Amino acid sequence: MRDETCQPDRRVIVAIDGPAGAGKSTMARLLARRLGFFLLDTGALYRAVALSLMRLGITPNSAALPENALASLGLRVEPALASMRVFLGNEDVSDAIRDESVGSAASKFSTRPEVRRALLALQRAAAERGSVVAEGRDMGTVVFPDAEVKFFLTADLSERAKRRHQELCERERDASLSEVRDDMIARDRRDASRHEAPLVCAADAQVVDTTGLTPEQVLEVMMAHMSKKVPLIKAEH
């Protein structure tokens, strides 16, 4: 719920980074809802790119992307309060990009410098509409290095894998916990070792270990930090 009496009088960017399964997406939505900010889910953008390329028959193992493959995506986003829709041309792909195969391909395509560069301007433009909570892997280091508030969420690997496995089970996806854990280790390795915009914690980010905490508990930790960084933001409603 948005409290009109405690809103900042200027545009504020909140950057949330961290590895897969640390709770970024959940906490970005909850924080954006509490603050009344727009939501920028950058992982959804990489998934949309992956979906578009896959439809063209391009795989993450392709030696090079065809000329104009990225320029002709027609990718656009419609940020809203605590939510976001993703479009390829006139097609709303917000649900289609949640397929597990798309997510796996997106993790691999995102290691390509040309893909990251193609999305940089789009991500920054999406934040021009107003105060935003942006979550991803390089929000506080590359996309919004001057963000007023930065968080880096983390959690034990075992808990991150359990969270992801539960999510897949709820979507009726067939995957064992060991498979999810192995995939998460591989994703962590790709995120940390890619040449361009690797996953690192910004020097001025507030680290929040979400292990053993409920989303509501994490939210209160984040709000307490927000209240110190941004005038008029209240830690409690």
C-alpha positions as CSV (number, residue, x, y, z in Angstrom):
1,M,0.0,0.0,0.0
2,R,1.3,3.4,-0.9
3,D,1.4,6.0,1.8
4,E,1.2,9.4,0.1
5,T,2.4,11.2,3.2
6,C,5.8,9.5,3.2
7,Q,6.9,9.7,-0.4
8,P,10.1,11.4,-1.5
9,D,9.7,14.6,-3.5
10,R,12.1,13.4,-6.2
11,R,12.7,10.4,-8.4
12,V,14.4,7.6,-6.4
13,I,16.1,4.5,-7.8
14,V,16.4,1.4,-5.6
15,A,18.8,-1.2,-7.1
16,I,18.5,-4.8,-6.0
17,D,21.2,-7.3,-7.0
18,G,22.1,-10.8,-6.0
19,P,22.4,-14.4,-7.2
20,A,19.5,-16.6,-8.3
21,G,17.2,-17.7,-5.5
22,A,18.2,-15.0,-3.1
23,G,14.7,-13.5,-3.2
24,K,15.3,-10.5,-5.5
25,S,12.1,-10.8,-7.5
26,T,9.9,-11.4,-4.5
27,M,11.4,-8.6,-2.5
28,A,11.5,-6.2,-5.4
29,R,7.7,-6.6,-5.8
30,L,7.0,-6.3,-2.1
31,L,9.3,-3.2,-1.7
32,A,7.8,-1.5,-4.8
33,R,4.3,-2.2,-3.5
34,R,5.1,-0.8,-0.1
35,L,6.7,2.3,-1.5
36,G,4.3,2.8,-4.4
37,F,7.2,2.7,-6.9
38,F,7.4,1.3,-10.4
39,L,9.0,-2.2,-10.8
40,L,11.8,-3.0,-13.3
41,D,12.4,-6.7,-13.5
42,T,15.5,-6.9,-15.7
43,G,15.5,-10.7,-15.7
44,A,12.3,-10.5,-17.7
45,L,14.0,-8.5,-20.4
46,Y,16.8,-11.1,-20.8
47,R,14.1,-13.8,-20.9
48,A,12.3,-11.9,-23.7
49,V,15.5,-11.6,-25.7
50,A,16.1,-15.3,-25.2
51,L,12.5,-16.1,-26.3
52,S,12.8,-14.0,-29.4
53,L,16.2,-15.5,-30.4
54,M,14.9,-19.0,-29.8
55,R,12.0,-18.4,-32.1
56,L,14.5,-17.5,-34.8
57,G,16.2,-20.8,-34.2
58,I,19.2,-19.3,-32.5
59,T,20.7,-21.2,-29.5
60,P,23.0,-19.9,-26.8
61,N,25.7,-22.0,-28.4
62,S,25.5,-20.2,-31.7
63,A,28.9,-18.8,-32.6
64,A,27.5,-15.4,-33.4
65,L,24.1,-13.7,-33.4
66,P,22.8,-12.8,-36.9
67,E,23.0,-9.2,-37.9
68,N,20.1,-7.1,-36.7
69,A,18.8,-10.0,-34.5
70,L,18.9,-7.7,-31.5
71,A,18.0,-4.5,-33.3
72,S,14.8,-6.0,-34.6
73,L,13.4,-7.4,-31.4
74,G,10.7,-4.8,-30.9
75,L,11.2,-5.3,-27.2
76,R,9.4,-2.8,-24.9
77,V,8.2,-2.8,-21.3
78,E,5.3,-1.2,-19.5
79,P,6.3,-0.6,-15.9
80,A,3.5,-0.1,-13.5
81,L,3.2,0.2,-9.7
82,A,4.8,-2.9,-8.3
83,S,4.4,-4.8,-11.7
84,M,5.7,-4.8,-15.3
85,R,4.5,-6.2,-18.6
86,V,6.9,-7.2,-21.4
87,F,6.2,-7.0,-25.1
88,L,7.8,-8.3,-28.3
89,G,6.2,-6.0,-30.9
90,N,2.5,-6.1,-30.0
91,E,2.7,-9.5,-28.3
92,D,2.5,-9.5,-24.5
93,V,5.1,-12.2,-23.6
94,S,5.0,-11.6,-19.9
95,D,3.7,-15.2,-19.3
96,A,5.5,-17.0,-22.1
97,I,9.0,-15.9,-20.9
98,R,8.4,-17.8,-17.6
99,D,9.0,-21.1,-19.2
100,E,12.0,-22.9,-17.6
101,S,13.6,-23.5,-21.0
102,V,13.5,-19.7,-21.7
103,G,15.0,-19.0,-18.3
104,S,17.9,-21.4,-18.9
105,A,18.6,-19.9,-22.3
106,A,18.4,-16.4,-20.9
107,S,21.1,-17.2,-18.3
108,K,23.4,-18.2,-21.2
109,F,22.5,-15.4,-23.6
110,S,23.1,-12.9,-20.9
111,T,26.8,-13.7,-20.9
112,R,27.1,-12.2,-24.3
113,P,28.3,-8.5,-24.2
114,E,26.2,-7.5,-27.2
115,V,23.1,-8.7,-25.4
116,R,23.9,-6.7,-22.3
117,R,24.7,-3.6,-24.3
118,A,21.5,-3.9,-26.3
119,L,19.4,-3.8,-23.1
120,L,21.3,-1.1,-21.2
121,A,19.5,1.9,-22.7
122,L,16.1,0.2,-22.5
123,Q,16.6,-0.5,-18.8
124,R,17.6,3.1,-18.1
125,A,14.8,4.5,-20.1
126,A,12.2,2.4,-18.2
127,A,13.4,4.1,-15.0
128,E,12.7,7.6,-16.4
129,R,8.9,7.3,-15.6
130,G,9.4,7.8,-11.9
131,S,10.7,6.2,-8.8
132,V,11.6,2.6,-9.4
133,V,12.7,-0.6,-7.8
134,A,15.1,-2.3,-10.2
135,E,16.2,-5.9,-9.7
136,G,18.8,-8.0,-11.5
137,R,22.4,-8.9,-11.5
138,D,24.2,-5.6,-12.3
139,M,21.7,-2.9,-11.3
140,G,23.9,-1.2,-8.7
141,T,27.2,-1.6,-10.6
142,V,26.4,-1.0,-14.3
143,V,22.8,0.0,-15.1
144,F,22.2,2.4,-12.2
145,P,25.6,3.0,-10.5
146,D,24.3,6.3,-9.0
147,A,21.2,4.7,-7.5
148,E,20.4,6.3,-4.1
149,V,19.7,3.0,-2.5
150,K,21.4,-0.3,-3.3
151,F,20.8,-3.8,-1.9
152,F,22.6,-7.0,-2.5
153,L,20.5,-10.0,-1.4
154,T,22.2,-13.3,-0.7
155,A,21.3,-16.7,0.9
156,D,22.9,-20.1,1.5
157,L,23.1,-22.2,-1.7
158,S,21.1,-25.0,-0.1
159,E,18.2,-22.6,0.7
160,R,18.3,-20.9,-2.7
161,A,18.1,-24.3,-4.4
162,K,15.1,-25.3,-2.1
163,R,13.3,-22.1,-2.9
164,R,13.8,-22.6,-6.6
165,H,12.8,-26.2,-6.5
166,Q,9.6,-25.3,-4.6
167,E,8.8,-22.7,-7.2
168,L,9.2,-25.2,-10.0
169,C,7.0,-27.8,-8.1
170,E,4.3,-25.2,-7.8
171,R,4.4,-24.7,-11.5
172,E,4.3,-28.4,-12.0
173,R,7.8,-28.5,-13.5
174,D,9.6,-31.8,-13.2
175,A,13.1,-31.3,-11.7
176,S,14.9,-32.9,-8.8
177,L,16.4,-30.8,-6.0
178,S,19.9,-32.0,-7.0
179,E,19.3,-30.9,-10.6
180,V,18.1,-27.5,-9.5
181,R,21.1,-27.1,-7.2
182,D,23.5,-28.1,-10.0
183,D,21.9,-25.6,-12.4
184,M,22.1,-22.9,-9.8
185,I,25.8,-23.5,-9.3
186,A,26.3,-23.3,-13.1
187,R,24.3,-20.0,-13.2
188,D,26.3,-18.6,-10.3
189,R,29.5,-19.4,-12.2
190,R,28.3,-17.8,-15.4
191,D,27.1,-14.7,-13.6
192,A,30.4,-14.2,-11.7
193,S,32.8,-15.0,-14.5
194,R,31.3,-13.3,-17.5
195,H,33.5,-10.6,-19.0
196,E,31.0,-7.8,-19.1
197,A,29.0,-6.8,-16.1
198,P,29.8,-9.8,-13.8
199,L,27.7,-10.3,-10.7
200,V,29.5,-8.4,-7.9
201,C,28.3,-6.5,-4.8
202,A,28.5,-2.8,-5.3
203,A,30.8,-1.2,-2.7
204,D,27.9,1.0,-1.4
205,A,25.3,-1.7,-1.3
206,Q,23.5,-2.9,1.8
207,V,24.0,-6.7,2.0
208,V,21.0,-8.6,3.2
209,D,21.3,-12.3,4.0
210,T,17.8,-13.7,3.5
211,T,18.6,-17.2,4.8
212,G,16.0,-18.3,7.3
213,L,14.0,-15.1,7.0
214,T,10.4,-14.7,5.7
215,P,9.7,-12.2,2.9
216,E,8.0,-9.9,5.5
217,Q,11.1,-10.0,7.7
218,V,13.4,-9.1,4.8
219,L,11.0,-6.3,3.8
220,E,11.3,-4.7,7.2
221,V,15.1,-4.9,7.1
222,M,15.1,-3.2,3.7
223,M,12.6,-0.6,4.8
224,A,14.7,0.3,7.9
225,H,17.6,0.9,5.6
226,M,15.5,2.9,3.1
227,S,14.3,5.2,5.9
228,K,18.0,6.1,6.7
229,K,18.8,6.7,3.0
230,V,15.8,8.6,1.7
231,P,14.1,11.4,3.7
232,L,10.3,11.0,4.3
233,I,10.5,7.2,3.8
234,K,9.1,5.5,6.9
235,A,10.3,2.1,8.1
236,E,6.8,1.2,9.4
237,H,3.3,1.8,8.2
